[in-house]
Amino acid sequence: MELLQASSESHADDDAAWANLRKEIIQRRDDYVSGESARKELQALEIQATTHANLQKEIDLAQKNAVEVEARKQMELESNKLENMSKDKIALMAMYGYEDGNDNNETQNDGESDKPVTNRDVAAAMNRQNTQKQKSVQTQTKQEARQETKKAKADKMAKKEERRKKAGKKERRA
């Protein structure tokens, strides 16, 4: 500011005009800074309000979904009761389904108390049995495979040598 005033003093400007200019510049800067801080505060409040509204919507949606899931679970429990099932489903359950309760049939099976109850349990038990069978079957080791290969090569070479000897003997006879 002083540099600007020094360069213009040669044109006979008075000091009061420079003081007024300085005051006006400072006033405008203060107004601008206060306006910017107010704008930033309002913007921050708007962002906070928007965030709060979005979070509230998500909370409401989550609660609504939880209520719906609970209602679906109740409906499934109601539909799984025997008196609420259709006749076809009751017939299928009677023919192929397993019961959860302990019957006398289960306790009479050679004392097996951990007999699989559901199809998933039966499948898991079968998978365990199959893996045990596969583990019990003796597999061929690398050393045994190498010995078999070596023996097969030796047999092949012996047969080849035998054919070569026979071919040589026939030529001598002829």
C-alpha positions in Angstrom: 0.0 0.0 0.0 2.8 2.4 0.9 4.5 1.5 -2.4 1.4 2.5 -4.3 1.1 5.8 -2.3 4.8 6.6 -2.8 4.5 6.2 -6.5 1.4 8.4 -6.7 2.6 11.2 -4.5 4.2 12.9 -7.4 0.7 13.5 -8.7 -0.2 15.4 -5.5 -2.8 13.1 -4.0 -3.6 13.8 -0.4 -3.1 11.4 2.6 -6.8 11.4 3.6 -7.8 9.6 0.4 -5.2 7.0 1.0 -6.4 6.5 4.6 -10.0 6.1 3.3 -8.8 3.7 0.7 -7.0 1.7 3.3 -10.0 1.6 5.6 -12.3 0.6 2.7 -10.0 -2.3 1.7 -9.7 -3.5 5.3 -13.5 -3.3 5.7 -14.2 -5.2 2.5 -11.6 -7.9 3.5 -13.3 -8.2 6.9 -16.7 -8.5 5.3 -15.4 -11.1 2.8 -13.7 -13.2 5.6 -16.8 -13.0 7.8 -19.1 -14.0 4.8 -16.8 -16.9 3.9 -16.8 -18.2 7.5 -20.6 -17.9 7.7 -20.9 -19.7 4.3 -18.5 -22.5 5.5 -20.5 -22.9 8.7 -23.8 -23.1 6.8 -22.2 -25.6 4.4 -21.0 -27.7 7.3 -24.4 -27.6 8.9 -26.1 -28.6 5.7 -23.6 -31.5 5.3 -24.2 -32.6 8.8 -28.0 -32.4 8.4 -27.8 -34.4 5.1 -25.6 -37.0 6.8 -28.0 -37.3 9.7 -31.0 -37.6 7.4 -29.3 -40.3 5.4 -28.3 -42.2 8.5 -31.8 -42.0 9.9 -33.2 -43.3 6.6 -30.7 -46.3 6.7 -31.7 -47.0 10.4 -35.4 -46.9 9.5 -34.8 -49.2 6.5 -32.7 -51.6 8.6 -35.5 -51.7 11.2 -38.1 -52.3 8.6 -36.0 -55.1 7.1 -35.5 -56.7 10.5 -39.3 -56.6 11.1 -39.9 -58.2 7.6 -37.3 -60.9 8.3 -38.8 -61.7 11.6 -42.3 -61.9 10.0 -40.9 -64.2 7.3 -39.3 -66.4 10.0 -42.7 -66.6 11.8 -44.4 -67.5 8.5 -41.9 -70.2 7.8 -42.4 -71.6 11.3 -46.1 -71.5 10.9 -46.0 -73.1 7.5 -43.7 -75.9 8.8 -46.3 -77.0 11.3 -48.0 -80.2 10.3 -51.6 -78.7 10.5 -50.6 -75.8 8.1 -49.0 -78.0 5.4 -50.7 -79.0 2.2 -51.8 -82.6 1.8 -49.1 -83.3 -0.9 -46.4 -82.0 1.3 -47.6 -84.0 4.3 -47.5 -87.1 2.1 -44.0 -86.4 0.9 -42.8 -85.7 4.4 -44.4 -89.0 5.6 -42.7 -90.9 2.8 -39.2 -89.3 2.6 -38.7 -86.9 5.5 -36.9 -87.4 8.7 -38.3 -86.5 12.1 -36.4 -84.5 14.6 -37.7 -86.3 17.7 -36.2 -89.5 19.1 -38.3 -92.5 18.1 -37.9 -96.1 19.4 -36.5 -97.1 16.0 -33.5 -94.9 16.4 -32.6 -96.2 19.8 -32.9 -99.8 18.7 -30.3 -99.5 15.8 -27.3 -101.2 17.5 -27.1 -98.5 20.1 -26.2 -95.8 17.6 -27.3 -92.6 19.4 -25.7 -90.2 16.9 -27.5 -91.5 13.8 -27.9 -88.8 11.1 -31.3 -87.2 11.2 -31.5 -85.0 8.1 -30.5 -85.6 4.5 -27.6 -83.3 4.9 -26.3 -85.3 7.8 -26.7 -88.6 5.9 -24.8 -87.1 3.0 -22.0 -85.9 5.3 -21.8 -89.3 6.9 -21.6 -91.0 3.5 -18.8 -88.5 2.5 -16.9 -89.4 5.6 -17.3 -93.1 4.9 -16.1 -92.7 1.3 -13.0 -90.7 2.4 -12.2 -93.3 5.0 -12.4 -96.1 2.4 -10.1 -94.1 0.1 -7.6 -93.5 2.9 -7.6 -97.2 3.8 -6.9 -98.3 0.2 -3.2 -98.6 -0.2 -1.9 -96.2 -2.8 1.2 -96.7 -4.8 4.3 -94.8 -3.7 6.8 -93.1 -6.0 9.4 -95.7 -5.2 7.0 -98.6 -6.1 6.1 -96.8 -9.4 9.7 -96.3 -10.3 10.5 -100.0 -9.6 7.5 -101.1 -11.8 8.7 -98.8 -14.6 12.3 -100.1 -14.3 11.0 -103.7 -14.4 8.8 -103.0 -17.4 11.8 -101.4 -19.2 14.0 -104.4 -18.4 11.3 -106.8 -19.7 11.0 -104.8 -22.8 14.7 -104.8 -23.4 14.9 -108.6 -22.8 12.1 -109.2 -25.3 13.9 -107.0 -27.8 17.2 -108.8 -27.3 15.4 -112.2 -27.6 13.8 -111.1 -31.0 17.2 -109.9 -32.2 18.9 -113.2 -31.3 16.1 -115.2 -33.1 16.5 -113.0 -36.2 20.2 -113.6 -36.2 19.8 -117.4 -35.9 17.4 -117.6 -38.7 19.8 -115.8 -41.0 22.5 -118.3 -40.2 20.2 -121.2 -41.0 19.3 -119.9 -44.3 
